Amino acid sequence: MSSVQISASAEEQIEFHKIREILSTYAKGAAGRAMCLTLHPLTDIDLIRGRVDEVYEFTSIAALPDRLQLGAYEDVSTALDHLGIEGYVLSEEDIHEIGKQMEQVQRLFSFFQNPDWKREFPSILTWLNRVSEPSKLIKQIRAILDEKGDVRPDASAQLLSISRAKEAEVSRLNR
């Protein structure tokens, strides 16, 4: 089915900007809020049905007693763009934030290990199937950074050696 373009004046008449603003308050991060503020009314019935199904599934998940807990997130799009630059080194903060977001994606993968949820929430599962399982990336990030985002003293053999020498020197100075 083809979609019909709704004019800006029609959007204004139905006060669609208010819908965008209300919807954006539910977003967990700046990127989601920005995306909500760019939405326009849909006219393709199949797209509308798909979006309604997604909303229904998300609200059903939110109503579960052991519901999926997802938190706020920071925009890492600039950091991800920098990954395309040869030799560029991401900051600890960027790597930590990417790790935190991958942990949220991992929670989604864990949630959908339940076969009942795969059957109950097929629209959400379709979105998840577009993403790679992040456990390897999380493991690599956590081998370098702790949960607070600080470099682990055992992130490399050389760093571990320096850390131990530092501890020995501090101990010696304390004596």
Secondary structure, 3 states (H helix, E strand, C coil): CCCCCCCHHHHHHCCHHHHHHHHHCCCCEHHHHHHHCCCCCCCCHHHHHHHHHHHHHHHHHHHCCCCCCCCCECCCHHHHHHCCCCCCCCCHHHHHHHHHHHHHHHHHHHHCCCHHHHHHCHHHHHHHCCCCCCHHHHHHHHHHECCCCCECCCCCHHHHHHHHHHHHHHHHHHC
